[in-house]
Amino acid sequence: MIVTIDGLASTGKTTAGTGLAKKLGFGYLGTGALYRALTIAYVQEGVNYENKKEVVALLKRTNISVMFENSNQKTFLNGVDVTSKLKDKEVANTVAKISPIHENRVFIRKIQHNTAKNANIIVEGRDIGSVVFPDADVKFFFSARPEVRANRRFEELKRLGKQITFEEVLKETIERDKLDQEREESPMVIPQGAIVIDTSDSTLEEVIDFMEKQVQKKMQET
């Protein structure tokens, strides 16, 4: 069974997705981790992402794979576990430039399909239910008010010791939404048939419980 979670940034997709995966005993595949792993390859090798020849050459010599431990995802770049490096500052600052590139999206899509083959899995991202797995068994789409999402991200950055203001985070949140929704390659949309969840005023437990009921209902039908 394939369950997809799409949605805006900082809506709780990753936290809810991993929590749901553990309750169901499914694997959890976070697309963002795959793109960040690919971004590490770009950064390490100094590849010019605006040069198509360099992009194609990098992809030919790059291997990204995942492994699940108790539903938790470990991400490997050319056989090396890079899970702890995925949120490094340089990666975070570059991933938005890497992810819209067509060749990169095709490359990541193949990894997603191979990982989900014959598996019970939850896949999270921004075009999963609309482009990557349009025939998924259950689709969710997360949303929340910009101010709520910005505050979540702001608190996360403070815990990491980052020096940034709430106003800066709110601006970045709104700009990221615009980029996701207006990009030419696989823009973020609400997938057909998706169950929309507004997480602004819901607890994590409430969201996970609701999602679990929807998945269990689908499993009983099939």
MARBA-218263 format. One record per residue (C-alpha): residue number from 0; residue in one letter; chain; x, z, y. Coordinates in steps of 0.05 Angstrom, whole numbers, always signed. Layout:
PT resi resn chain      X      Z      Y
PT  NUM    A     A      X      Z      Y
...
# end
This chain:
PT resi resn chain      X      Z      Y
PT    0    M     A     +0     +0     +0
PT    1    I     A    +24    -18    +70
PT    2    V     A     +3    +24   +130
PT    3    T     A    +23     +0   +199
PT    4    I     A    +30    +40   +264
PT    5    D     A    +37     +2   +329
PT    6    G     A    +32    +27   +400
PT    7    L     A    +62    +44   +466
PT    8    A     A   +127    +82   +474
PT    9    S     A   +125   +159   +470
PT   10    T     A    +56   +161   +439
PT   11    G     A    +80   +200   +378
PT   12    K     A    +83   +141   +330
PT   13    T     A   +148   +163   +297
PT   14    T     A   +130   +237   +290
PT   15    A     A    +60   +223   +265
PT   16    G     A    +85   +168   +219
PT   17    T     A   +137   +211   +186
PT   18    G     A    +88   +268   +179
PT   19    L     A    +36   +223   +147
PT   20    A     A    +88   +193   +100
PT   21    K     A   +108   +262    +75
PT   22    K     A    +35   +283    +63
PT   23    L     A    +21   +219    +24
PT   24    G     A    +89   +214    -10
PT   25    F     A   +101   +146    +21
PT   26    G     A   +166   +117    +49
PT   27    Y     A   +171   +114   +125
PT   28    L     A   +203    +53   +158
PT   29    G     A   +216    +59   +232
PT   30    T     A   +228    -10   +262
PT   31    G     A   +262    +20   +323
PT   32    A     A   +317    +47   +278
PT   33    L     A   +330    -23   +251
PT   34    Y     A   +336    -53   +320
PT   35    R     A   +381     +4   +342
PT   36    A     A   +426     -7   +282
PT   37    L     A   +431    -81   +300
PT   38    T     A   +446    -60   +372
PT   39    I     A   +505    -19   +346
PT   40    A     A   +533    -82   +314
PT   41    Y     A   +527   -118   +381
PT   42    V     A   +561    -61   +418
PT   43    Q     A   +616    -51   +367
PT   44    E     A   +635   -125   +366
PT   45    G     A   +623   -139   +439
PT   46    V     A   +577   -198   +424
PT   47    N     A   +544   -234   +482
PT   48    Y     A   +470   -230   +464
PT   49    E     A   +456   -287   +513
PT   50    N     A   +500   -335   +473
PT   51    K     A   +460   -363   +415
PT   52    K     A   +521   -383   +375
PT   53    E     A   +550   -313   +379
PT   54    V     A   +482   -283   +360
PT   55    V     A   +474   -328   +298
PT   56    A     A   +546   -314   +277
PT   57    L     A   +536   -239   +283
PT   58    L     A   +472   -239   +242
PT   59    K     A   +506   -278   +186
PT   60    R     A   +558   -223   +178
PT   61    T     A   +511   -164   +188
PT   62    N     A   +475   -125   +135
PT   63    I     A   +424    -71   +151
PT   64    S     A   +390    -31    +97
PT   65    V     A   +350    +33    +91
PT   66    M     A   +343    +89    +40
PT   67    F     A   +288   +141    +36
PT   68    E     A   +301   +215    +22
PT   69    N     A   +236   +255    +18
PT   70    S     A   +203   +201    +60
PT   71    N     A   +258   +206   +113
PT   72    Q     A   +293   +142   +131
PT   73    K     A   +368   +134   +130
PT   74    T     A   +393    +70   +163
PT   75    F     A   +457    +34   +142
PT   76    L     A   +497    -18   +180
PT   77    N     A   +544    -57   +134
PT   78    G     A   +542     +0    +84
PT   79    V     A   +556    +55   +135
PT   80    D     A   +503   +108   +151
PT   81    V     A   +490   +101   +226
PT   82    T     A   +428   +145   +228
PT   83    S     A   +462   +197   +273
PT   84    K     A   +485   +143   +323
PT   85    L     A   +418   +109   +334
PT   86    K     A   +403   +148   +398
PT   87    D     A   +471   +142   +430
PT   88    K     A   +466   +126   +504
PT   89    E     A   +498    +57   +500
PT   90    V     A   +451    +38   +443
PT   91    A     A   +390    +64   +481
PT   92    N     A   +410    +25   +543
PT   93    T     A   +421    -40   +505
PT   94    V     A   +367    -43   +451
PT   95    A     A   +313    -69   +498
PT   96    K     A   +357   -129   +512
PT   97    I     A   +370   -142   +438
PT   98    S     A   +300   -133   +409
PT   99    P     A   +264   -191   +444
PT  100    I     A   +313   -244   +419
PT  101    H     A   +278   -290   +370
PT  102    E     A   +336   -294   +320
PT  103    N     A   +341   -218   +319
PT  104    R     A   +267   -209   +307
PT  105    V     A   +268   -258   +248
PT  106    F     A   +328   -221   +220
PT  107    I     A   +294   -153   +225
PT  108    R     A   +229   -181   +198
PT  109    K     A   +263   -201   +133
PT  110    I     A   +289   -130   +125
PT  111    Q     A   +220   -102   +136
PT  112    H     A   +189   -148    +84
PT  113    N     A   +243   -134    +33
PT  114    T     A   +237    -59    +43
PT  115    A     A   +161    -59    +37
PT  116    K     A   +158   -103    -24
PT  117    N     A   +120    -68    -81
PT  118    A     A   +122     -1    -44
PT  119    N     A    +76    +50    -14
PT  120    I     A   +102    +51    +56
PT  121    I     A    +86    +67   +128
PT  122    V     A   +117    +19   +178
PT  123    E     A   +120    +35   +252
PT  124    G     A   +137     -9   +311
PT  125    R     A   +107    -52   +366
PT  126    D     A    +86   -116   +330
PT  127    I     A    +79    -91   +259
PT  128    G     A     +5    -99   +247
PT  129    S     A     -1   -161   +290
PT  130    V     A    +60   -202   +268
PT  131    V     A   +101   -170   +213
PT  132    F     A    +45   -146   +167
PT  133    P     A    -20   -177   +192
PT  134    D     A    -52   -164   +124
PT  135    A     A    -33    -91   +120
PT  136    D     A    -82    -45    +83
PT  137    V     A    -91     +2   +142
PT  138    K     A    -71     -9   +214
PT  139    F     A    -65    +42   +270
PT  140    F     A    -50    +32   +344
PT  141    F     A    -27    +91   +387
PT  142    S     A    -39    +98   +461
PT  143    A     A    -35   +154   +512
PT  144    R     A    -36   +160   +587
PT  145    P     A    +30   +140   +621
PT  146    E     A    +39   +209   +653
PT  147    V     A    +31   +243   +585
PT  148    R     A    +81   +197   +552
PT  149    A     A   +131   +204   +608
PT  150    N     A   +127   +280   +604
PT  151    R     A   +140   +278   +529
PT  152    R     A   +201   +235   +539
PT  153    F     A   +224   +277   +597
PT  154    E     A   +221   +341   +555
PT  155    E     A   +258   +306   +499
PT  156    L     A   +313   +284   +546
PT  157    K     A   +319   +353   +576
PT  158    R     A   +329   +382   +506
PT  159    L     A   +385   +332   +496
PT  160    G     A   +418   +355   +561
PT  161    K     A   +403   +291   +600
PT  162    Q     A   +402   +295   +676
PT  163    I     A   +340   +256   +697
PT  164    T     A   +277   +268   +738
PT  165    F     A   +205   +262   +714
PT  166    E     A   +193   +207   +766
PT  167    E     A   +250   +166   +737
PT  168    V     A   +223   +174   +666
PT  169    L     A   +153   +154   +689
PT  170    K     A   +180    +92   +722
PT  171    E     A   +219    +73   +660
PT  172    T     A   +157    +85   +617
PT  173    I     A   +114    +38   +659
PT  174    E     A   +170    -14   +660
PT  175    R     A   +178    -10   +585
PT  176    D     A   +103    -21   +575
PT  177    K     A   +106    -83   +619
PT  178    L     A   +165   -111   +580
PT  179    D     A   +132    -97   +512
PT  180    Q     A    +66   -128   +533
PT  181    E     A    +92   -189   +570
PT  182    R     A   +151   -211   +528
PT  183    E     A   +147   -281   +500
PT  184    E     A   +168   -263   +429
PT  185    S     A   +116   -221   +393
PT  186    P     A    +85   -185   +452
PT  187    M     A    +54   -117   +437
PT  188    V     A    -21   -122   +426
PT  189    I     A    -74    -83   +390
PT  190    P     A    -74   -114   +320
PT  191    Q     A   -138   -143   +294
PT  192    G     A   -175    -90   +254
PT  193    A     A   -130    -33   +279
PT  194    I     A   -157    +38   +288
PT  195    V     A   -139    +59   +359
PT  196    I     A   -116   +131   +369
PT  197    D     A   -107   +161   +438
PT  198    T     A    -58   +218   +429
PT  199    S     A    -61   +243   +501
PT  200    D     A   -102   +305   +485
PT  201    S     A    -94   +312   +410
PT  202    T     A    -46   +356   +371
PT  203    L     A     +2   +325   +321
PT  204    E     A    -36   +358   +264
PT  205    E     A   -102   +329   +287
PT  206    V     A    -73   +259   +291
PT  207    I     A    -40   +263   +222
PT  208    D     A   -103   +292   +190
PT  209    F     A   -145   +236   +219
PT  210    M     A    -96   +183   +195
PT  211    E     A    -92   +213   +126
PT  212    K     A   -168   +211   +119
PT  213    Q     A   -169   +137   +138
PT  214    V     A   -114   +120    +87
PT  215    Q     A   -146   +161    +32
PT  216    K     A   -212   +127    +45
PT  217    K     A   -179    +59    +38
PT  218    M     A   -143    +80    -26
PT  219    Q     A   -210   +102    -56
PT  220    E     A   -241    +34    -38
PT  221    T     A   -185     -3    -74
# end
